[in-house]
Amino acid sequence: MSKLLSIDPAVFQRLKSLPKNERAECLLALCELPDSFGRPHVHSGLGIRKLCDKIFECRDNVSLRFIFQDRPAELFVCFLGNHDEVKTLLHSGKYR
């Protein structure tokens, strides 16, 4: 059974600013995420990787990554950025 997907409004804002083709790739990845999470053979194409306790990364393409939290009833997508932005976010200690 897949979990619900919740998305932070800041992620929607970032999605709106992307070129149409990148936005489409991101939206397709988000559509696949709830059914793929927790099924390693299925989610290998999304590049889901555990970053720390209950925090995961999902790559939609080579340049952009979603950060999401595995919550009891949902997957909460809290950030969208490139590799350097994700690295900065994780070093900020926000998700410890």
C-alpha positions in Angstrom: 0.0 0.0 0.0 1.5 3.4 -1.0 1.5 6.4 1.3 -0.1 9.8 0.5 2.2 12.4 -1.1 2.3 15.9 0.4 4.3 18.7 -1.1 5.5 21.8 0.5 4.3 25.0 -1.2 7.9 26.1 -1.6 8.5 23.1 -3.8 5.6 24.1 -6.0 7.1 27.5 -6.4 10.4 26.0 -7.4 8.6 23.8 -9.9 6.8 26.7 -11.5 10.2 28.4 -12.1 11.6 25.5 -14.1 11.6 25.2 -17.8 8.7 23.2 -19.1 10.7 20.0 -19.9 12.4 19.9 -16.5 9.0 20.6 -14.8 7.5 17.7 -16.7 10.3 15.3 -15.5 9.9 16.5 -11.9 6.1 15.9 -12.0 6.5 12.4 -13.5 9.0 11.6 -10.7 6.6 12.8 -8.1 3.8 10.7 -9.5 6.0 7.6 -9.3 7.3 8.2 -5.8 4.4 7.0 -3.6 4.1 3.6 -5.3 7.8 3.1 -5.7 9.0 4.0 -2.2 10.0 1.0 -0.2 10.2 -1.2 -3.3 13.9 -1.2 -4.2 13.6 -2.9 -7.6 10.8 -0.5 -8.6 12.4 2.7 -7.3 15.9 2.2 -8.8 15.0 4.5 -11.7 14.2 7.3 -9.3 17.5 7.0 -7.5 15.8 7.0 -4.0 18.5 7.1 -1.4 18.4 7.4 2.4 20.2 10.5 3.6 19.5 10.3 7.4 16.8 9.1 9.7 13.4 9.4 7.8 15.0 11.7 5.2 15.4 10.6 1.6 16.5 11.9 -1.7 14.8 11.2 -5.1 16.5 12.2 -8.3 14.2 13.2 -11.1 17.1 13.8 -13.5 20.8 14.3 -13.4 20.6 17.9 -12.0 17.6 18.1 -9.7 16.7 16.2 -6.5 13.7 16.1 -4.2 14.2 15.8 -0.5 11.3 14.1 1.3 10.4 12.8 4.7 9.0 9.4 5.4 6.2 10.2 7.9 3.8 7.6 9.3 0.9 8.5 7.0 2.6 10.3 4.1 5.7 11.1 2.2 6.3 14.8 2.6 8.3 16.4 -0.2 10.0 19.4 1.5 12.7 20.5 -0.9 13.7 20.6 -4.6 17.2 21.6 -5.6 20.4 20.7 -7.3 23.2 18.7 -5.7 24.9 21.7 -4.1 21.7 23.1 -2.7 20.8 19.7 -1.2 24.3 19.5 0.3 23.9 22.9 1.9 20.5 22.1 3.2 21.8 18.9 4.9 24.8 20.7 6.4 22.5 23.4 7.9 21.2 20.8 10.4 17.5 21.5 9.6 16.7 17.7 9.4 18.6 16.4 12.4 
